[in-house]
Amino acid sequence: MRPPICDLCGRDAHGGDLVSFSDYEPLPKGMTGHPRGLCWFCKRHVSAAQALAHLDTAAAFKSLRKRFRWRLLADAITNAARNLLRRR
């Protein structure tokens, strides 16, 4: 199982939840890893992801990226600026 990090934005997903999409496939008994179609989401994105649980993972992420594209871009720019400032 992957750690609780939002699969959409990369933030800590504690307080969020796992969402299983229509292509969810549980792992065979005794196998370790992370099942296909099961994704972590932070508090900011979990309700939107749950509303798309009827879709397969690829279609859901396409819709989520479209919906949150400006916020994801702003977060990426902010993180890049923080990294640059830390190096000084």
CNS distance restraints for C-alpha pairs under 8 A (distance, minus, plus):
assign (resid   1 and name CA) (resid  32 and name CA) 7.28 0.50 0.50
assign (resid   1 and name CA) (resid  33 and name CA) 5.10 0.50 0.50
assign (resid   1 and name CA) (resid  34 and name CA) 4.35 0.50 0.50
assign (resid   1 and name CA) (resid  35 and name CA) 7.59 0.50 0.50
assign (resid   2 and name CA) (resid  33 and name CA) 7.42 0.50 0.50
assign (resid   2 and name CA) (resid  34 and name CA) 5.99 0.50 0.50
assign (resid   4 and name CA) (resid  12 and name CA) 6.33 0.50 0.50
assign (resid   4 and name CA) (resid  13 and name CA) 4.90 0.50 0.50
assign (resid   4 and name CA) (resid  14 and name CA) 6.24 0.50 0.50
assign (resid   4 and name CA) (resid  40 and name CA) 5.97 0.50 0.50
assign (resid   4 and name CA) (resid  41 and name CA) 7.82 0.50 0.50
assign (resid   5 and name CA) (resid  10 and name CA) 5.62 0.50 0.50
assign (resid   5 and name CA) (resid  11 and name CA) 5.61 0.50 0.50
assign (resid   5 and name CA) (resid  12 and name CA) 4.72 0.50 0.50
assign (resid   5 and name CA) (resid  13 and name CA) 4.76 0.50 0.50
assign (resid   5 and name CA) (resid  14 and name CA) 7.75 0.50 0.50
assign (resid   5 and name CA) (resid  40 and name CA) 6.11 0.50 0.50
assign (resid   5 and name CA) (resid  41 and name CA) 6.97 0.50 0.50
assign (resid   5 and name CA) (resid  42 and name CA) 7.23 0.50 0.50
assign (resid   6 and name CA) (resid  10 and name CA) 4.78 0.50 0.50
assign (resid   6 and name CA) (resid  11 and name CA) 5.29 0.50 0.50
assign (resid   6 and name CA) (resid  12 and name CA) 6.15 0.50 0.50
assign (resid   6 and name CA) (resid  13 and name CA) 5.15 0.50 0.50
assign (resid   6 and name CA) (resid  39 and name CA) 7.72 0.50 0.50
assign (resid   6 and name CA) (resid  40 and name CA) 4.98 0.50 0.50
assign (resid   6 and name CA) (resid  41 and name CA) 4.21 0.50 0.50
assign (resid   6 and name CA) (resid  42 and name CA) 5.12 0.50 0.50
assign (resid   7 and name CA) (resid  39 and name CA) 6.25 0.50 0.50
assign (resid   7 and name CA) (resid  40 and name CA) 5.58 0.50 0.50
assign (resid   7 and name CA) (resid  41 and name CA) 6.05 0.50 0.50
assign (resid   8 and name CA) (resid  41 and name CA) 6.87 0.50 0.50
assign (resid   8 and name CA) (resid  45 and name CA) 7.77 0.50 0.50
assign (resid   8 and name CA) (resid  61 and name CA) 7.57 0.50 0.50
assign (resid   8 and name CA) (resid  64 and name CA) 7.84 0.50 0.50
assign (resid   8 and name CA) (resid  65 and name CA) 7.59 0.50 0.50
assign (resid   9 and name CA) (resid  72 and name CA) 6.47 0.50 0.50
assign (resid  11 and name CA) (resid  42 and name CA) 6.61 0.50 0.50
assign (resid  12 and name CA) (resid  42 and name CA) 6.35 0.50 0.50
assign (resid  13 and name CA) (resid  17 and name CA) 6.84 0.50 0.50
assign (resid  13 and name CA) (resid  40 and name CA) 6.54 0.50 0.50
assign (resid  13 and name CA) (resid  41 and name CA) 5.59 0.50 0.50
assign (resid  13 and name CA) (resid  42 and name CA) 3.96 0.50 0.50
assign (resid  13 and name CA) (resid  43 and name CA) 6.78 0.50 0.50
assign (resid  14 and name CA) (resid  42 and name CA) 6.71 0.50 0.50
assign (resid  14 and name CA) (resid  43 and name CA) 7.83 0.50 0.50
assign (resid  15 and name CA) (resid  42 and name CA) 6.67 0.50 0.50
assign (resid  15 and name CA) (resid  43 and name CA) 5.84 0.50 0.50
assign (resid  16 and name CA) (resid  40 and name CA) 7.45 0.50 0.50
assign (resid  16 and name CA) (resid  41 and name CA) 5.54 0.50 0.50
assign (resid  16 and name CA) (resid  42 and name CA) 4.25 0.50 0.50
assign (resid  16 and name CA) (resid  43 and name CA) 4.33 0.50 0.50
assign (resid  16 and name CA) (resid  44 and name CA) 7.79 0.50 0.50
assign (resid  16 and name CA) (resid  45 and name CA) 7.96 0.50 0.50
assign (resid  16 and name CA) (resid  46 and name CA) 5.98 0.50 0.50
assign (resid  17 and name CA) (resid  40 and name CA) 5.86 0.50 0.50
assign (resid  17 and name CA) (resid  41 and name CA) 5.63 0.50 0.50
assign (resid  17 and name CA) (resid  42 and name CA) 6.76 0.50 0.50
assign (resid  17 and name CA) (resid  43 and name CA) 7.64 0.50 0.50
assign (resid  17 and name CA) (resid  46 and name CA) 6.43 0.50 0.50
assign (resid  18 and name CA) (resid  38 and name CA) 6.50 0.50 0.50
assign (resid  18 and name CA) (resid  39 and name CA) 5.40 0.50 0.50
assign (resid  18 and name CA) (resid  40 and name CA) 4.47 0.50 0.50
assign (resid  18 and name CA) (resid  41 and name CA) 6.24 0.50 0.50
assign (resid  18 and name CA) (resid  46 and name CA) 7.97 0.50 0.50
assign (resid  19 and name CA) (resid  38 and name CA) 5.67 0.50 0.50
assign (resid  19 and name CA) (resid  39 and name CA) 5.38 0.50 0.50
assign (resid  19 and name CA) (resid  40 and name CA) 6.39 0.50 0.50
assign (resid  19 and name CA) (resid  41 and name CA) 7.32 0.50 0.50
assign (resid  19 and name CA) (resid  46 and name CA) 7.57 0.50 0.50
assign (resid  19 and name CA) (resid  49 and name CA) 6.88 0.50 0.50
assign (resid  19 and name CA) (resid  50 and name CA) 6.14 0.50 0.50
assign (resid  19 and name CA) (resid  53 and name CA) 6.90 0.50 0.50
assign (resid  20 and name CA) (resid  24 and name CA) 5.78 0.50 0.50
assign (resid  20 and name CA) (resid  37 and name CA) 5.66 0.50 0.50
assign (resid  20 and name CA) (resid  38 and name CA) 4.40 0.50 0.50
assign (resid  20 and name CA) (resid  39 and name CA) 6.49 0.50 0.50
assign (resid  20 and name CA) (resid  53 and name CA) 6.24 0.50 0.50
assign (resid  21 and name CA) (resid  37 and name CA) 5.21 0.50 0.50
assign (resid  21 and name CA) (resid  38 and name CA) 6.40 0.50 0.50
assign (resid  21 and name CA) (resid  52 and name CA) 7.55 0.50 0.50
assign (resid  21 and name CA) (resid  53 and name CA) 4.48 0.50 0.50
assign (resid  21 and name CA) (resid  54 and name CA) 6.05 0.50 0.50
assign (resid  21 and name CA) (resid  55 and name CA) 5.95 0.50 0.50
assign (resid  21 and name CA) (resid  56 and name CA) 5.35 0.50 0.50
assign (resid  21 and name CA) (resid  57 and name CA) 5.72 0.50 0.50
assign (resid  21 and name CA) (resid  60 and name CA) 7.96 0.50 0.50
assign (resid  22 and name CA) (resid  37 and name CA) 7.04 0.50 0.50
assign (resid  22 and name CA) (resid  53 and name CA) 6.34 0.50 0.50
assign (resid  22 and name CA) (resid  54 and name CA) 5.37 0.50 0.50
assign (resid  22 and name CA) (resid  55 and name CA) 5.42 0.50 0.50
assign (resid  22 and name CA) (resid  56 and name CA) 4.81 0.50 0.50
assign (resid  22 and name CA) (resid  57 and name CA) 7.30 0.50 0.50
assign (resid  23 and name CA) (resid  36 and name CA) 7.11 0.50 0.50
assign (resid  23 and name CA) (resid  37 and name CA) 5.18 0.50 0.50
assign (resid  23 and name CA) (resid  55 and name CA) 7.80 0.50 0.50
assign (resid  23 and name CA) (resid  56 and name CA) 5.09 0.50 0.50
assign (resid  23 and name CA) (resid  57 and name CA) 6.64 0.50 0.50
assign (resid  24 and name CA) (resid  35 and name CA) 7.00 0.50 0.50
assign (resid  24 and name CA) (resid  36 and name CA) 5.41 0.50 0.50
assign (resid  24 and name CA) (resid  37 and name CA) 3.88 0.50 0.50
assign (resid  24 and name CA) (resid  38 and name CA) 5.93 0.50 0.50
assign (resid  24 and name CA) (resid  56 and name CA) 7.98 0.50 0.50
assign (resid  25 and name CA) (resid  35 and name CA) 5.93 0.50 0.50
assign (resid  25 and name CA) (resid  36 and name CA) 5.48 0.50 0.50
assign (resid  25 and name CA) (resid  37 and name CA) 6.48 0.50 0.50
assign (resid  26 and name CA) (resid  35 and name CA) 5.39 0.50 0.50
assign (resid  26 and name CA) (resid  36 and name CA) 7.25 0.50 0.50
assign (resid  27 and name CA) (resid  31 and name CA) 6.14 0.50 0.50
assign (resid  27 and name CA) (resid  32 and name CA) 7.33 0.50 0.50
assign (resid  27 and name CA) (resid  33 and name CA) 7.58 0.50 0.50
assign (resid  27 and name CA) (resid  34 and name CA) 7.44 0.50 0.50
assign (resid  27 and name CA) (resid  35 and name CA) 5.53 0.50 0.50
assign (resid  34 and name CA) (resid  38 and name CA) 7.63 0.50 0.50
assign (resid  37 and name CA) (resid  56 and name CA) 7.19 0.50 0.50
assign (resid  37 and name CA) (resid  57 and name CA) 5.68 0.50 0.50
assign (resid  41 and name CA) (resid  45 and name CA) 5.76 0.50 0.50
assign (resid  41 and name CA) (resid  46 and name CA) 4.95 0.50 0.50
assign (resid  41 and name CA) (resid  49 and name CA) 7.50 0.50 0.50
assign (resid  42 and name CA) (resid  46 and name CA) 5.79 0.50 0.50
assign (resid  43 and name CA) (resid  47 and name CA) 7.70 0.50 0.50
assign (resid  45 and name CA) (resid  49 and name CA) 6.22 0.50 0.50
assign (resid  46 and name CA) (resid  50 and name CA) 6.05 0.50 0.50
assign (resid  47 and name CA) (resid  51 and name CA) 6.32 0.50 0.50
assign (resid  48 and name CA) (resid  52 and name CA) 6.71 0.50 0.50
assign (resid  48 and name CA) (resid  64 and name CA) 7.41 0.50 0.50
assign (resid  49 and name CA) (resid  53 and name CA) 6.41 0.50 0.50
assign (resid  49 and name CA) (resid  60 and name CA) 7.18 0.50 0.50
assign (resid  49 and name CA) (resid  64 and name CA) 7.19 0.50 0.50
assign (resid  52 and name CA) (resid  60 and name CA) 5.78 0.50 0.50
assign (resid  53 and name CA) (resid  60 and name CA) 7.39 0.50 0.50
assign (resid  55 and name CA) (resid  59 and name CA) 6.08 0.50 0.50
assign (resid  55 and name CA) (resid  60 and name CA) 5.71 0.50 0.50
assign (resid  56 and name CA) (resid  60 and name CA) 6.14 0.50 0.50
assign (resid  57 and name CA) (resid  61 and name CA) 6.08 0.50 0.50
assign (resid  58 and name CA) (resid  62 and name CA) 6.18 0.50 0.50
assign (resid  59 and name CA) (resid  63 and name CA) 6.33 0.50 0.50
assign (resid  60 and name CA) (resid  64 and name CA) 6.09 0.50 0.50
assign (resid  61 and name CA) (resid  65 and name CA) 5.87 0.50 0.50
assign (resid  62 and name CA) (resid  66 and name CA) 6.25 0.50 0.50
assign (resid  63 and name CA) (resid  67 and name CA) 6.16 0.50 0.50
assign (resid  64 and name CA) (resid  68 and name CA) 6.03 0.50 0.50
assign (resid  64 and name CA) (resid  69 and name CA) 7.95 0.50 0.50
assign (resid  65 and name CA) (resid  69 and name CA) 5.17 0.50 0.50
assign (resid  65 and name CA) (resid  72 and name CA) 7.89 0.50 0.50
assign (resid  68 and name CA) (resid  72 and name CA) 6.07 0.50 0.50
assign (resid  69 and name CA) (resid  73 and name CA) 6.06 0.50 0.50
assign (resid  70 and name CA) (resid  74 and name CA) 6.09 0.50 0.50
assign (resid  71 and name CA) (resid  75 and name CA) 6.13 0.50 0.50
assign (resid  72 and name CA) (resid  76 and name CA) 6.19 0.50 0.50
assign (resid  73 and name CA) (resid  77 and name CA) 6.26 0.50 0.50
assign (resid  74 and name CA) (resid  78 and name CA) 6.12 0.50 0.50
assign (resid  75 and name CA) (resid  79 and name CA) 6.11 0.50 0.50
assign (resid  76 and name CA) (resid  80 and name CA) 6.17 0.50 0.50
assign (resid  77 and name CA) (resid  81 and name CA) 6.17 0.50 0.50
assign (resid  78 and name CA) (resid  82 and name CA) 6.22 0.50 0.50
assign (resid  79 and name CA) (resid  83 and name CA) 6.23 0.50 0.50
assign (resid  80 and name CA) (resid  84 and name CA) 6.28 0.50 0.50
assign (resid  81 and name CA) (resid  85 and name CA) 6.23 0.50 0.50
assign (resid  82 and name CA) (resid  86 and name CA) 6.19 0.50 0.50
assign (resid  83 and name CA) (resid  87 and name CA) 6.53 0.50 0.50
assign (resid  84 and name CA) (resid  88 and name CA) 7.03 0.50 0.50
